[in-house]
Amino acid sequence: MKAFVKVCKAMSDASRVKIVKMLQYRVMCVCELTHALGLAQPTVSKHLKILEQAGFVNSARDERWVNYSLSDGRDNPYVASFLGKIAHWMEDDPDMASLIRRLPDIRREEVC
């Protein structure tokens, strides 16, 4: 039950849903996510910590940056199921579509 509730709580925030959707398209660092969402860096870091603790996101240090990517959901069947579904959800949402269109123009070398 705890794992299920943790997954539901992690995805109960619009910014965290946006982060998961963006990470479907590419690996991103905190400053890229901050720029895309228009949120403060500590806020984005808090969202990433919640997503990582729930099993949605992996992090890996790469010299100056910490890269965030989607997990494969192997450790939590609820995460795996949710990631499989959300891959097809929200594609026609105007805010999400705008965010996804802007992703190729958000480059860490320019925003960090």
Secondary structure as the mmCIF struct_conf table of DSSP 4:
data_model
#
loop_
_struct_conf.conf_type_id
_struct_conf.id
_struct_conf.beg_label_comp_id
_struct_conf.beg_label_asym_id
_struct_conf.beg_label_seq_id
_struct_conf.end_label_comp_id
_struct_conf.end_label_asym_id
_struct_conf.end_label_seq_id
HELX_RH_AL_P HELX_RH_AL_P1 LYS A 2 ALA A 10
TURN_TY1_P TURN_TY1_P1 MET A 11 MET A 11
BEND BEND1 SER A 12 ASP A 13
HELX_RH_AL_P HELX_RH_AL_P2 ALA A 14 TYR A 25
STRN STRN1 MET A 28 CYS A 29
HELX_RH_AL_P HELX_RH_AL_P3 VAL A 30 LEU A 37
TURN_TY1_P TURN_TY1_P2 GLY A 38 GLY A 38
HELX_RH_AL_P HELX_RH_AL_P4 GLN A 41 ALA A 54
TURN_TY1_P TURN_TY1_P3 GLY A 55 GLY A 55
BEND BEND2 PHE A 56 PHE A 56
STRN STRN2 VAL A 57 ASP A 62
TURN_TY1_P TURN_TY1_P4 GLU A 63 ARG A 64
STRN STRN3 TRP A 65 LEU A 70
TURN_TY1_P TURN_TY1_P5 ARG A 74 ASP A 75
HELX_RH_AL_P HELX_RH_AL_P5 PRO A 77 ILE A 86
TURN_TY1_P TURN_TY1_P6 ALA A 87 HIS A 88
BEND BEND3 TRP A 89 MET A 90
TURN_TY1_P TURN_TY1_P7 GLU A 91 ASP A 92
HELX_RH_AL_P HELX_RH_AL_P6 PRO A 94 ARG A 102
HELX_RH_3T_P HELX_RH_3T_P1 LEU A 103 ASP A 105
HELX_RH_AL_P HELX_RH_AL_P7 ARG A 108 VAL A 111
#
